[in-house]
């Protein structure tokens, strides 16, 4: 590791960070080494990364001092925040501020921040087309990230803002995949109407981030948006049908109905989908399939992702 540039990765045992760590370790001649930052180095996921060759370091994104120590000596840092652990925009913004401060303290030469746009640029709080949540947000898990970009700018550090997209992995972990209806058929219910949803394999986010680190200063000071494909609900249902070997019907439900589904975060996710649909062109303009593929030539299409993951998607 002494002759390689160290990339310190927060969220290393998660989907994005894990994808970056694995991309670094897979490129034996790439000139980079992976430092996986985690709150629990004894977890199975942390041990698996260590077995692959990552340096595993304990730190907490809620603790600036521990994060500064974890970033020390690193050439680069990949910074993610964890809205869904606490479902608190304020907590997420504090984490982003801590990451920016730690990167500055450790004199990191290139930081990539995983971020999303602040939807309040498009839907002001007084716009009643969708409800205001938690008093100050339209899509809290977007808005907190977008509002936190300023911490990195104010820190004056070399940073690339990486705007991500809807994880196709949500069909596995978030219960958004096709479900059997009363008619016995599979139904994919999304509040997208006939608009296109921009999605990506979470692992590919990490691979794209590695592509940015490899390009070096070319991307410092830039904002880059990535997406794997832009597809309508009907097109996604057709891909599911092909992969699963049985018909999947797309049901375009209203966003208001989605917000009332009752699972934790349903209102946030319902507003997210409504933002995707109402601002389809604006969302797509910020993200590029070609840019993602240039950074990561192995970028998966949705069909390719389904072939690899169809057996992991719960259909009950």
N, C-alpha and C positions, 0 to 999 in steps of 0.2 A: 504493500500500500504506500510505502514511502515515496515511490517514484510516480505515483498517480495522484491526480487531482481528486480530492474528496468532495462528494456531494452529500450533504446532510439532508435527510428526508424526514419531515414530520408526517405523521399518519402512515408510517411505513408498514404497519400491519393491516392497513385498510386497502381499499380497492385502487385508488389513484396512486398513493405512495408506494404500495406494494408493486404496482405495475412499473413504476420508475426504478425501484430497487432491482427488480428482476431484469429490466432492460439493461441497466448498467452492468450487472453481473454476467449477463449473457454475452456482452461484447468484450471478450477477453483482451482484444488489442485496442480498445477504445481510449485508453489513457485516463479512465476515471475509476474511482472506487466508491462503494456505497456505504454510507453510515446511516443505519436504520435507527431512527429515534422513536422510542416508545415508552409509555408509562410503566409497562410490565415486561421486562426482558425475559421473564420466565414463562411467558405465554407460549402456547404451541406455535402460533404464527411467528413470533419472534425467534424461537428456536429453529424454525424451518428456514428463515432468512439467514440466520447464522450458519446453518449447515450448507447453504449455497455459497457462503463466502462473505456475507455482509458483516461489517462491524456493528454490533448492536449496542446502543447507548441509552441509558435511562434518562429521561427528562420529561417535563410536563409543560404543555403550551400555556398553562395558567401561571407558570412560574418563570419570570424573565431570567433570573439568575441561572436556573438549571438549563434553560434553553441557550443562554449565552455560552455556558460551558460546553454544551453539546455541539454548538456551531464553531467553537474555537478550532482554528487550523483548517477549516473547510474552505475550499474554493467556491463552492456553490451551496445554496440552500433551497429546498423546495418546501413551500409553506402552504399548508391547508389548515382550515379551521373546522370546528366540529359542531355545527348547529344542531344536528339531530341527536346528539348525546344529551343536550340540555334543553333544546327547543327555546333558547333564549337569544334573541338578536344582540342584546347588550353583552352577554357573556362571549358571544362569538366575536364581537368587535374588540373586546378586551384581549382575546386571544390573538387577533390580528395585530393589535398594537404591540403586544409582547413579542411577537415574531419579528416585526419590523425593528423594534428596539434591540433585540438580541442580534439580528443580522448586522445592525450598525455597530453594536459593541464589539462583535467578533470580526469586524472588517471583512465580511463576506464579499467576494468580488462579483458574484452574480446570483441574485435571488429571483426565483420564479414564484409568483403568487397565483394560486388557483382561485379564480374569482368568478363572479357573475355580475350582470348589470343590475343597477338599482332601478327597479321597475317604476319607481315614483317619478322618474323622468318622463314616462309615457302616461302613467295613470296617477295624477296628483291625488293627494289624500282627500280632496273635496270632490273628486270624481266618483259618483255613486254607481258606476257600471259594475264595480265589484266592491265588496265590503272592505273597510279599513280594519286591519287586525292588530291586536295588541296595542291599540291606541295610535300607532305611528307608522304602520307598514301596510303595503298592499300584498307583497309576497315576501314575508319576513326572511326566509332563507336566501333569497336573492338580494334583497335590499341591504341586509347587514353586510354582505360581502362587498357589494358595490360601494357602500358608504365607507368601508374600511380601506379602500384603495389609497385614500389620502394619507394614511399612516405611513405607508411605504414611500410615497412621494415626499412627505414632510421629513422623513428620516434622511433623505438625500442619498439613498443607496442605489447601486446599479440594479434595476429591477425590470423584469418582464411580467406583464399582467397576462395570464393565460385564461381566457374566457372559455368555460367548458359548456357542455350540453347535457341534455337528459340522458341518464345512464340506462342503457338497455338492461343492465343488471337489475334494475328496479322490477323487472318482470319476474326475477327470482326472489329477491329479498324483500320487496315492498308489497308483494301480493297484487301487483298490477296486471299480471298475465291473464290469459283466457280462463274463464270459469264455466263450469257446467250450469246451464240454466234449467228451469223447470221442464223445458222441452227435451232435455237430455243432450242438447247440442252445446258446443263450446261458444262462448260469447266474449269478445274483447270490448270492454266498455271504457270509453275515453271521452271526455268532454271537449273534443277537438273539431266537431262538425266535419267539414270537408277540407280543413286546413292541414298543412303539413307540420309534423312534429320532427324537430331536429334531434337526433340521438347519436350515441356513440358507445362503444364498449369501454367500460371504465379502465380496463387494462391499457387501452390505446391512449388514454389521457396521459398516463405515465410514460408511455413510449414517445408520445409527441413532446413531452417535457424533456426527455432525454435528447431528442433531436435539437431542441433549443439550446440546451447546455453544450452540445457538440458544435453548434454554430457560433457559440461564444458571443462576443460583443456585438455581432450583427443584430441581435435581438434586444439588447439592453435599451431601455427607454421606450420599448414598443408594447402595444397591446395586440395580442394574437387571439383570434377566436377559432375554435376547432369543432368539427362535427363529422360524424361518420356517414350520415345519410339524412335526407329530408324526405319524409314519407307521410302520406295520409293514413288515417286509421284503416281505411279499406285496403290500402296497399300492405300495411303491416299484417292485417288479418289474412290476406292472401299468402304472405310469407309464412305465417304461422301454420296455415292449412297445409302448405307444401311440406314444411318441416315435420309436423306432427302426424301427417298422413290421415287427417280427418278435417272436415270443414270447420272453420272458425268464422263466425259472423261478427262483423263490426257493429256495435251499438253506439251511436253518437248521443250520449246523454247530456243534459244541460249542466253547465258548471255549478249552478245552484244546487242541483241534486247531488252532485259529487261532494260538494262542501258539507252535505248533511249525512254522509256515510258513517260518520261517528268514530272512525279510527283516529288515534292521536296524529294531529297534523293534517286532518282532512281538509280543513278550511284553507290552510296554506297551500296544499297541493292542488285543491280546486282552483284557487286564484292563479296558481302557476300555470295550469293548463289553459285557463281563460286568457292569461297574458300571451301564451304561445299562440293561441288562435287569433285573438284580437290584433296582435302585432306580429303576425306571421312574417311580413316583409322586413320589418325592422330587426326581428330576431335573426332571420336568415342573413341579412346584410352584415351582421357582426361576426358571422362564422363562415368558414370555408372548408369544403371537403378537399379541395386541391391543396390548400395550405397544410391541412392535417396530413395528407398523403405525402407531401414533400418532406415533412418532418419525420414521418413514420411510414415508409414504403409498405409495411405489412398491415396497414390500416384495414380493419375488417368491415365488410358490408354487413347489413342486417341479416341477410340470408346466411352468410358465413358464420356470423355469431350464433345464429339459431342452430346450425348444424353442430356446433361445438357444445351448446348449452341446453338443447331442447329437453334433455332428460332431467335437468335441474329445476325446471320451471314447474311449480306446483299448480295443478289444474283442478284441485278439489275446491 
